């Protein structure tokens, strides 16, 4: 416990007590996170965007730290897992979780309880995990060797057939309905349009379609980080019925899944990993990379509350948050605006 506490405190102090080392990747993340919050959580001020971003980075580092303890005993107190474990042990189903809070712990708890499960993720997500969570992948590979775990690729036609066989063998399926890599890989195919935090988005309805096809209950769950513990919260199971059309069930289920997530994001926005990428599913506000204005017309009106900057390769861009439109800027303008906007908040650019 002391080792975990000391390390987590070091990570928190490193990020919170000094400027964030803002390389191009972090600048891009902050720009699009702030722009997306402007649309999805408009009551949060720009000043709070910076604080939320710092806490967001802390949460990401804690996720990485968590996985380092998966081969041993996880040190923090867990609240609420017991009843959920009893439910899925009695009747396996489709466990829906999100890239929120201590979400990697859900895999750890399933392995520890020796509950067989299949994990469905996109190829992009798997590559990301291999880079960020090698300790997690090592533990999952060990479980796979014992026959208690299977990794399935989202968007693969063979995955549903495999899941059908696994469900008959008593496996649960773990799926992330907010896997945005899956959305981009399929180019909007089979996406469900729904209202999310007051905006219209398009998301894959895989979890609901699979639950209906297999006639397995949907079990929404998330792991909320708390000051000295992790709280497990479970939405009531969503039961499919054969007499209800699959598309009707999917629309209803996805609305419930995201309506429930809304409640947590309004209180703990820093615990959701997807803020910098939310524009990819925002139907009306996907970035437009075109000319916004003639050179110099708005140069004196630029401010970080309404604009942001990002980098693509060797090119620098200015993003107008209200309509997610961009314009190319030269290196000198980029450096001047960065110094004016961010030097005191998120550090120097490397």
C-alpha positions in Angstrom: 0.0 0.0 0.0 2.8 2.4 0.9 4.6 1.9 -2.4 1.4 2.6 -4.3 0.6 5.7 -2.2 4.1 7.1 -2.5 4.2 6.6 -6.3 0.8 8.0 -6.9 1.6 11.1 -4.8 4.8 11.6 -6.8 2.9 11.4 -10.0 0.3 13.9 -8.8 2.9 16.3 -7.5 4.9 16.1 -10.7 1.9 17.1 -12.8 0.1 19.5 -10.5 2.9 21.4 -8.8 4.8 22.4 -11.9 3.9 23.4 -15.4 2.9 20.5 -17.6 5.7 19.7 -20.1 3.7 20.6 -23.2 5.0 18.9 -26.3 3.0 18.8 -29.5 1.1 15.8 -28.5 -0.1 17.4 -25.2 -0.8 20.7 -26.9 -3.1 18.9 -29.4 -4.8 17.0 -26.6 -5.5 20.1 -24.6 -6.7 22.1 -27.6 -9.3 19.5 -28.7 -10.2 18.7 -25.1 -11.0 22.3 -24.4 -12.8 22.8 -27.7 -15.0 19.7 -27.1 -15.8 20.8 -23.5 -16.9 24.1 -24.9 -19.6 22.3 -26.8 -20.5 19.4 -24.5 -20.0 21.1 -21.1 -20.4 24.8 -21.9 -21.0 25.8 -18.2 -17.4 24.9 -17.4 -15.1 27.9 -17.8 -11.9 28.0 -19.8 -9.9 28.6 -16.6 -11.2 25.3 -15.3 -10.3 23.5 -18.6 -6.6 23.8 -17.6 -7.2 22.4 -14.1 -9.3 19.6 -15.5 -6.6 18.8 -18.1 -4.0 18.5 -15.4 -6.2 16.1 -13.4 -6.9 14.3 -16.6 -3.2 13.6 -17.0 -3.0 12.5 -13.4 -5.8 10.0 -14.0 -4.0 8.6 -17.1 -0.8 8.1 -15.0 -2.8 6.4 -12.3 -4.3 4.0 -14.8 -0.8 3.0 -15.8 0.3 2.7 -12.2 -2.7 0.4 -11.5 -1.7 -2.1 -14.1 1.8 -2.5 -12.5 0.1 -4.1 -9.5 -2.1 -6.6 -11.4 0.4 -9.4 -10.9 0.1 -8.9 -7.2 -2.6 -7.6 -4.8 -4.2 -4.3 -5.7 -3.7 -2.0 -2.7 -6.7 0.3 -2.7 -10.1 -0.5 -1.1 -12.7 -1.5 -3.6 -16.4 -0.7 -2.9 -19.3 -2.3 -4.7 -17.6 -5.1 -6.7 -19.1 -8.0 -4.6 -22.7 -7.6 -5.7 -21.8 -7.1 -9.3 -19.6 -10.2 -9.3 -22.4 -12.2 -7.8 -24.7 -11.0 -10.6 -22.5 -11.9 -13.5 -21.5 -15.2 -11.9 -25.1 -16.2 -11.8 -25.9 -15.1 -15.3 -23.0 -14.1 -17.7 -23.7 -11.2 -20.0 -22.2 -8.3 -21.9 -20.3 -6.1 -19.5 -20.3 -2.5 -20.8 -17.7 -0.2 -19.4 -16.2 3.1 -20.5 -12.7 4.7 -20.7 -13.6 6.3 -17.4 -12.0 6.2 -14.0 -10.0 3.1 -13.0 -11.4 1.1 -15.9 -8.5 -1.3 -16.3 -9.3 -2.7 -12.8 -12.4 -4.3 -14.2 -10.2 -6.8 -16.1 -8.2 -7.4 -13.0 -11.2 -8.2 -10.9 -12.6 -10.6 -13.5 -9.3 -12.4 -13.6 -9.0 -12.5 -9.9 -12.5 -13.9 -9.5 -11.7 -16.5 -12.2 -14.7 -15.4 -14.3 -14.0 -16.4 -17.9 -14.5 -13.4 -20.3 -13.7 -12.2 -23.8 -12.6 -8.6 -24.4 -13.6 -6.9 -27.6 -11.5 -4.0 -28.6 -10.5 -2.3 -31.9 -7.1 -2.8 -33.4 -6.2 0.8 -32.7 -7.2 0.4 -29.0 -5.1 -2.8 -28.7 -2.1 -1.0 -30.1 -2.6 1.8 -27.7 -2.8 -0.6 -24.7 0.4 -2.4 -25.9 2.2 0.9 -25.7 0.6 2.2 -22.4 -0.2 -0.9 -20.5 2.3 -3.7 -21.2 1.8 -5.1 -17.7 -1.9 -5.5 -18.4 -1.3 -7.3 -21.7 1.1 -9.6 -19.9 -1.5 -10.6 -17.3 -4.2 -11.1 -20.0 -1.9 -13.3 -22.1 -1.2 -15.5 -19.1 -5.0 -15.9 -18.6 -5.4 -16.6 -22.3 -3.0 -19.5 -21.9 -5.2 -21.0 -19.2 -8.3 -20.7 -21.3 -10.0 -18.2 -19.1 -9.6 -15.2 -21.4 -10.0 -14.4 -25.1 -9.3 -11.1 -26.9 -11.6 -10.4 -29.9 -11.1 -7.7 -32.5 -14.0 -5.3 -32.9 -15.3 -4.9 -36.5 -14.2 -8.5 -37.3 -17.0 -10.6 -38.8 -15.6 -13.7 -37.0 -15.8 -12.1 -33.5 -19.6 -12.6 -33.2 -19.3 -16.2 -34.2 -16.6 -16.7 -31.6 -18.6 -14.9 -28.9 -21.6 -17.1 -29.6 -19.5 -20.2 -28.9 -17.9 -18.5 -25.8 -21.3 -17.5 -24.4 -22.4 -21.1 -24.6 -19.3 -22.0 -22.5 -20.3 -19.4 -19.8 -18.0 -16.5 -20.9 -18.9 -12.9 -20.3 -18.1 -10.3 -23.0 -16.4 -7.0 -22.0 -17.0 -4.2 -24.5 -16.4 -0.4 -24.6 -19.3 1.4 -26.2 -17.1 4.5 -26.2 -14.3 2.9 -28.2 -13.9 5.8 -30.7 -11.2 4.0 -32.6 -13.8 1.5 -33.5 -16.0 4.3 -34.8 -13.2 5.7 -37.0 -12.2 2.3 -38.3 -15.6 1.6 -39.7 -16.2 5.1 -41.0 -19.6 5.6 -39.4 -21.1 2.2 -40.6 -23.8 0.8 -38.2 -23.5 3.8 -35.9 -26.3 5.0 -33.7 -27.2 8.6 -33.5 -28.1 9.8 -30.1 -28.1 12.8 -27.8 -25.1 13.0 -25.5 -24.6 15.9 -23.1 -26.9 18.0 -25.2 -25.2 17.3 -28.5 -25.9 14.9 -31.3 -23.3 12.1 -31.8 -22.9 9.0 -33.8 -21.6 5.9 -32.0 -21.3 2.2 -32.8 -24.1 0.2 -31.2 -22.1 -3.0 -31.1 -22.8 -3.7 -27.4 -26.5 -3.6 -27.9 -26.6 -5.5 -31.2 -24.4 -8.3 -29.7 -26.5 -8.5 -26.5 -29.7 -8.8 -28.7 -28.2 -11.4 -31.0 -26.9 -13.5 -28.1 -29.9 -12.8 -25.9 -27.6 -11.8 -23.0 -28.2 -9.0 -20.6 -26.2 -5.8 -20.8 -24.4 -4.9 -17.6 -23.2 -1.3 -17.6 -20.5 -0.7 -15.0 -17.7 1.9 -14.3 -15.0 2.3 -11.6 -14.9 5.7 -10.1 -11.7 7.0 -8.6 -12.3 8.3 -5.1 -9.8 9.9 -2.6 -8.7 6.6 -1.0 -10.7 3.9 -2.8 -12.3 2.9 -6.0 -16.1 2.8 -6.2 -17.8 0.3 -8.5 -21.1 1.6 -9.9 -23.5 -0.5 -11.9 -26.5 0.5 -13.9 -29.5 -1.9 -13.7 -29.1 -4.7 -16.3 -30.6 -3.9 -19.7 -32.5 -7.0 -20.8 -33.0 -7.8 -24.6 -36.2 -9.4 -25.8 -36.6 -11.4 -29.0 -39.9 -9.8 -29.8 -38.3 -6.3 -29.9 -36.7 -5.3 -33.2 -32.9 -5.3 -32.9 -32.5 -1.7 -34.1 -35.2 -0.5 -31.7 -33.4 -2.2 -28.8 -30.1 -0.8 -29.8 -31.3 2.7 -29.9 -32.9 2.4 -26.5 -29.9 0.7 -25.0 -27.4 3.2 -26.3 -29.5 6.1 -25.0 -29.5 4.4 -21.6 -25.8 3.7 -21.7 -24.8 7.3 -22.5 -27.5 8.9 -20.4 -26.0 7.1 -17.4 -22.4 8.2 -18.4 -23.6 11.8 -18.6 -24.2 11.9 -14.9 -20.6 11.0 -14.0 -19.0 13.2 -16.6 -20.8 16.3 -15.3 -19.2 15.7 -11.8 -15.9 14.0 -12.7 -15.0 15.1 -16.3 -11.2 14.6 -15.7 -11.8 10.8 -15.3 -12.9 10.2 -19.0 -10.1 9.6 -21.5 -12.1 10.5 -24.6 -12.4 14.3 -24.3 -9.6 15.1 -26.8 -11.3 12.9 -29.4 -15.0 13.6 -29.0 -15.2 15.8 -32.1 -14.8 12.6 -34.3 -18.3 11.5 -33.3 -19.9 15.0 -33.0 -22.2 15.1 -36.0 -22.3 18.8 -36.6 -18.9 19.9 -35.2 -16.3 17.7 -36.9 -13.3 19.8 -37.7 -13.3 21.6 -41.0 -9.7 22.3 -42.3 -10.3 25.3 -44.5 -9.7 29.0 -44.7 -11.5 31.0 -42.0 -10.5 34.6 -42.6 -8.1 36.8 -44.5 -4.7 37.2 -43.0 -4.7 39.7 -40.1 -8.4 40.4 -39.9 -8.9 38.7 -36.6 -5.4 38.7 -35.3 -6.1 41.1 -32.5 -9.2 39.3 -31.4 -7.6 35.9 -30.7 -7.8 34.5 -27.2 -7.4 30.9 -25.7 -11.0 30.9 -24.5 -12.3 30.9 -28.1 -9.4 29.6 -30.0 -6.7 26.9 -29.7 -3.7 25.6 -31.6 -2.5 22.3 -32.8 0.2 20.7 -34.9 0.0 18.2 -37.8 3.4 17.1 -39.0 5.3 20.3 -39.9 2.1 22.4 -40.2 0.6 24.6 -37.4 -3.1 25.4 -37.2 -5.4 27.7 -35.3 -8.7 26.2 -34.3 -11.9 28.3 -33.8 -13.8 26.4 -31.1 -17.3 27.6 -31.8 -17.5 25.9 -35.2 -14.3 23.7 -35.1 -12.9 25.4 -38.2 -9.1 25.7 -38.7 -6.7 27.9 -40.5 -3.0 27.4 -41.1 -0.6 29.7 -39.3 3.2 30.2 -39.7 5.8 29.2 -37.1 6.3 32.8 -35.8 2.6 33.3 -35.2 2.4 29.9 -33.5 5.3 30.7 -31.2 3.9 34.2 -30.3 0.4 32.9 -29.5 1.8 30.0 -27.5 3.9 32.3 -25.4 0.9 34.6 -24.8 -1.6 31.9 -24.1 0.1 29.0 -22.4 3.5 30.0 -20.9 2.1 30.4 -17.4 -0.4 27.6 -17.6 0.9 24.5 -19.3 4.6 25.1 -19.7 7.1 25.5 -22.4 6.9 23.8 -25.8 9.5 21.1 -26.5 
